[in-house]
């Protein structure tokens, strides 16, 4: 079993609560796909997550950003993007 970082745990809880998923946040594989297979999210779910991220972390993930597909590819990538962008906005 893969151990989640504190931020990955926080993001996993946000995903579960935002999307009202019937999943224990601690059981989300940080390297599994969020979209389609894996967690099984769809484009509407991704939009809802983008809105939640903007509210919670203060930055926007834009659909026209070339990194967006990678950002939402897994919990680990999403948490890394949040960490990087959060540091950029604090600087």
N, C-alpha and C positions, 0 to 999 in steps of 0.2 A: 504494500500500500504506500502510495506517495504522500509525503507530508506536505501540507500546504503552509506557505508563509502566512504571516499575520495579515498582510494585504490581500493575499489570495482568499483567505477565509472571509475577510470583510466583503470582498467583491462577490464571492459565492453567496453569502447571506443576502447581499443586495439583489443579485439575480433572482434568487428564490422568492424573496419578499416582493420585488417589483412585479414579477410575472406570476405570482401566486402558484408556484410549482409545488407539487407534492413530492419533494425530494429533500433529503437531509443535505444541507450545504457541505458538510464535511465529507460526503461521499462523491462529490463531483471530482472526476479525474481532471487535474489541472492541464493535462496535455490532450485531452479528448476534444473533439470538435464541439463547438457550441451550436453551430448552424447545421441543420439537416441531421445526419447521423451523429451519434454521440448524445448530446443533451436534447437534440431534436427541436431546437428553436427555429422560428421562421423569420421572414423579413419584418413582420409587424413586431415580433418580440425584440428584434434588434433595434427598431425605432424606439420602442419603449425603454430599452436599456440606455440608448443614447440620451434620451430626455432625463432619465434618472441620474446618469453620470453628470450631465450639465448641472442639474440641481444640487447634487451632492458634492461634486468636486470642482465646479466652477469653470469648466471648459467644455467646448463643443467638439464632438466627433462628427465630422462632415462626411456625407456620403460621397462627395467628389474627391476626397482625399485618397490618394493611391494606397495609403497604408491601412485604410479602413478594413479591407478584407482580412489582412493579417491581424489587425487589432482584435477582430471578433472571431478569429479562428479557434481560440481556446481561452480558457480561464487564465492560464499563465500569460498569454500574450496580452489579454485585456488588462490584467493587473499590472504588467510591465508598462503598458502605455499610460495607464492612470498614474503610476509612480513617476514616469518621465515627465508627463505633461503637468502634473502637480508641482514638480520641482521647477519647471520652466515658469509657471505662473507665479511662484513664490519669489523667484529671482528678480 
